[in-house]
């Protein structure tokens, strides 16, 4: 952990970006990024239990609702809460 890793994150967009990067790095490293992940702190700070689900993209009129980018491959609509078993 670098000193920057201990500085508070005060912006939700920054938190989301860093979380996204962490999950992608783990996925690229071969870690199955799904299921429950206990995040326990023994130093008096709060502990969390994080549940991660891999989402299937929802496509409406060729636009992915998950990321707002143009999708031309498929126009199939799926339930956002549907879990991808891959």
C-alpha positions as CSV (number, residue, x, y, z in Angstrom):
1,X,0.0,0.0,0.0
2,X,1.4,3.4,-1.0
3,X,0.9,6.6,1.1
4,X,-1.8,7.7,-1.4
5,X,-3.8,4.6,-0.7
6,X,-4.4,5.8,2.8
7,X,-5.6,9.3,1.9
8,X,-9.4,9.7,2.1
9,X,-11.5,9.5,-1.0
10,X,-14.1,12.3,-0.8
11,X,-15.6,12.1,-4.2
12,X,-18.0,9.2,-5.2
13,X,-16.9,9.4,-8.8
14,X,-13.3,8.9,-7.8
15,X,-14.3,6.0,-5.6
16,X,-16.2,4.3,-8.5
17,X,-13.3,4.9,-10.9
18,X,-10.8,3.3,-8.5
19,X,-13.1,0.4,-7.6
20,X,-13.7,-0.2,-11.3
21,X,-9.9,-0.2,-12.0
22,X,-9.3,-2.6,-9.1
23,X,-12.0,-5.0,-10.3
24,X,-10.7,-4.9,-13.9
25,X,-7.0,-5.4,-12.8
26,X,-8.1,-8.5,-10.7
27,X,-10.1,-9.9,-13.7
28,X,-7.1,-9.4,-16.0
29,X,-5.0,-11.2,-13.4
30,X,-7.2,-14.3,-13.5
31,X,-9.2,-13.7,-10.3
32,X,-12.8,-14.7,-10.5
33,X,-14.3,-11.4,-9.4
34,X,-17.7,-12.5,-8.1
35,X,-19.2,-13.7,-4.9
36,X,-18.7,-12.5,-1.3
37,X,-15.6,-10.7,-0.2
38,X,-15.3,-9.9,3.5
39,X,-13.2,-6.7,4.1
40,X,-12.4,-6.8,7.8
41,X,-10.4,-4.2,9.5
42,X,-8.8,-4.9,12.9
43,X,-7.6,-1.3,13.5
44,X,-10.9,0.0,14.8
45,X,-12.2,1.1,11.4
46,X,-15.5,-0.3,10.0
47,X,-15.5,-3.7,8.3
48,X,-17.7,-4.6,5.3
49,X,-18.9,-7.6,3.4
50,X,-19.0,-6.9,-0.3
51,X,-21.1,-8.9,-2.7
52,X,-20.0,-8.8,-6.4
53,X,-22.2,-9.9,-9.3
54,X,-21.1,-9.9,-12.9
55,X,-23.8,-8.2,-14.9
56,X,-25.0,-8.9,-18.4
57,X,-25.4,-5.7,-20.4
58,X,-28.9,-4.3,-21.0
59,X,-29.3,-3.1,-24.5
60,X,-32.1,-0.7,-25.5
61,X,-32.2,0.5,-29.1
62,X,-28.5,-0.5,-29.5
63,X,-27.3,1.5,-26.5
64,X,-25.9,-0.3,-23.5
65,X,-27.7,0.9,-20.3
66,X,-24.7,-0.4,-18.3
67,X,-22.2,2.1,-19.7
68,X,-24.1,4.4,-22.1
69,X,-21.9,3.4,-25.1
70,X,-23.3,2.5,-28.5
71,X,-23.7,-1.2,-29.0
72,X,-24.2,-2.5,-32.5
73,X,-23.7,-6.2,-32.0
74,X,-27.0,-7.0,-30.3
75,X,-30.3,-5.4,-29.5
76,X,-31.4,-8.1,-27.1
77,X,-32.9,-6.8,-23.8
78,X,-32.0,-8.7,-20.6
79,X,-32.9,-8.2,-17.0
80,X,-30.2,-6.0,-15.4
81,X,-30.2,-8.2,-12.3
82,X,-29.5,-11.4,-14.2
83,X,-26.2,-13.0,-13.2
84,X,-23.8,-14.1,-15.8
85,X,-22.4,-17.6,-14.8
86,X,-19.2,-17.2,-16.7
